[in-house]
Each structure stands twice: as C-alpha cells, then as structure tokens.
Amino acid sequence: MRYKLLGNSGLRVSEICLGTMTFGEDWGWGSSKEGSRRIYDAYREAGGNFLDTANFYTNGTSELLLGEFMQGHRDSVVLATKYTNAAPGSDANAAGNHRKSMMRAVEASLKRLKTDYIDLYWLHIWDGITPFDEVMRGFDDLVRQGKILYAGVSDAPAWWIARSNTLAELRGWTRFVGLQIEYNLIERTAERELLPMAEALDLGVTAWSPLAGGWLSGKYSRGGKGGGRLDEELMRDNALKIDERAKAIVSEVAAIATEIGRSSAQVALAWLRHQATPVVPIIGARKSEQLNDNLASLELELTPEQFLRLNRVSRIELGFPHDFFNKELVQAFSFAGMKDKIDQR
C-alpha cells in the first residue's frame, strides 16, 4: 500500500479507500458483524488507513461497527463520514445541508464512532437549498471546535463547489480538500466539469461505485444474479446505462483481464489509478475474497496500449463548450494562429 496527499493538505491516505456501506445487515444485505470485522482487519493488514462511512449507512450500524473496530488504534486511521441524508419521516429538518442538520449529525456520528473527532467530514449530497456561506461557515466552526479536521463534498455540481471554496478562501474559512463522485469506465461524465474543477482547485478525488455497481467486475455478464436487494436496485436504477456502449466496455475489460490473467475488477480499478488526476477508489466488499481481489489491483500496471483501449471503448462526448473550444477554427481565432508557439502549461 502506498499513500497519497488528500488534495491541498498534508493528510496521507491510502491508494484505496475502504467503503463500509456493506457493514451491517440492517438493509437486508451486507456483511454480518463478524464478516465486517474480517474485511476491516484484512484491509488494515494490507496497510490501508482510509475508511469511508456515513451517518445514514445501514441505519447507523456501519458507524457503530467502525467505532468498535477502531478501538486501540483510532489515531492511525483516517476516518471519513458524512452528513445530509436521513430516513423518510415527519421531521423537515432531519436531512439537508443546513447547520441544524450538520450539527445534529456530527454529534450523533461522534457517539456511534466512539471518538472525539472525525478526520474528514463530507457533505453527502447537495440539497439545492442551503446557502453557500451557511455550509462553509458550519464546516469552519466544526474545525475550530476540533470535532472535524477536514471538510469534503460529495455529489454536488462543479459550479456550486467552486463558488463555495472561493467564498471560504476569501473569508478565511475551512475549504473543501476532497471531492467524492461516481466515476468508473461506464460513468465518465465527471470528466466534463467535476474533474477539471478538482484539478484546478487541488481537491483530492475519491470515486464511489468504481466497479459500476458490479458490472465492471463481470458478475452480471457471467449470468450472476448479484447478492441481494441492493444489486437488484442498482441493476434497475442503472438500466438505462447498460446499453451497447456499456456492454462493449464490460467486454473489453474482460478481454484485457483474460489476456493478462487478472480479474475484470482489477483491470477496472487499475484504470482509475492511471488517470492524470489522481483518483482514490472506494471499494466495498461483503466477502474477504472480494476485498483481496480488489487490493491486488494495486500491483497491476496497465500498458499504454491497454489504457488506450479502455479509453477508446469508454470515451464520452464532452459537449458544449468543450467540443467547441477544440474546433480548429475556434483555436485559430482564439490564439490568432499562434497556438503552436504559445506555452499551454
């Protein structure tokens, strides 16, 4: 295991993050306490130090289990959890990005996790309502109180994140150091705005669903039915994505895996590690065998030809304004015919 700096910080995190949404069986799937412990221990033994959970995962059981598992070595792990989501009910303020939701959630998470601080606290999903300054001042207050060390943002528009970080920078508040997004060979639309923004603002990028809900591991293409309700929901929700393009991607991943004697999952995860903007995959496992297979991707180096094959089969249209900028006529006018003589940095 090697370690990366998380964005514009000195925090060192593992090349692979352990996602713990599968810790607990409250949602009718996932790992038992004993199974979760085996996965946790195997990840730690491999040198992993980056743990990802959320207040909402398995009704809080994920955090409870992590709180128990971390006892005796809490300070040697980078603990990340999230706030925003809550189960449907009658409390209008139970969820959202606002200060009340944030403060209630962080206190509850600290208790479940049996710790007095959280290393990285994520805004889980943009609610489209809460003002920028309310969110960023809230994070800054938590840092000043010592309850969190760093702030991150997940599942939000690039323009909103950029404006929030700019506001925080101008006011001397805590800024986001991390970005969590859906990113994999099938879902590459983050390359349009989110990844360029992350590079410009020096945000550390973590990718959820790096195997596209299991499709890139090949388990569905082999005729498997998955492992429970979550798989069925993922298949239904992703039905529109699994088109001819996606099938071609899965096939190419499998072909390369066969050629080099590796699993499809390892090839798909290695592709993420080869990106120009560093990406930390968040892997989730219900069995130790899955975890070990995913971790073995760290030993896989794709050749330039293999990387190119994966890029070609999975390429997306960037759309306006990116494709417009790249037109030859536009480039000629923008640089007065001097582009090849101007430093592009």
Secondary structure, 3 states (H helix, E strand, C coil): CCEEECCCCCCEEECCEEECCCECCCCCCCECHHHHHHHHHHHHHCCCCEEECCCCHHHHHHHHHHHHHCCCCHHHCEEEEEECCCCCCCCCCCCCCCHHHHHHHHHHHHHHHCCCCEEEEEECCCCCCCCHHHHHHHHHHHHHHCCEEEEEEECCCHHHHHHHHHHHHHHCCCCEEEEEEECCCCCCHHHCCHHHHHHHHCCEEEEECCCHHHHHHCCCCCCCCCCCHHHHHHHHHCCCCCCHHHHHHHHHHHHHHHHHCCCHHHHHHHHHHCCCCCEEEEECCCCHHHHHHHHHHHHCCCCHHHHHHHHHHHCCCCCCCHHHHCCHHHHHHHCCCCHHHCCCC
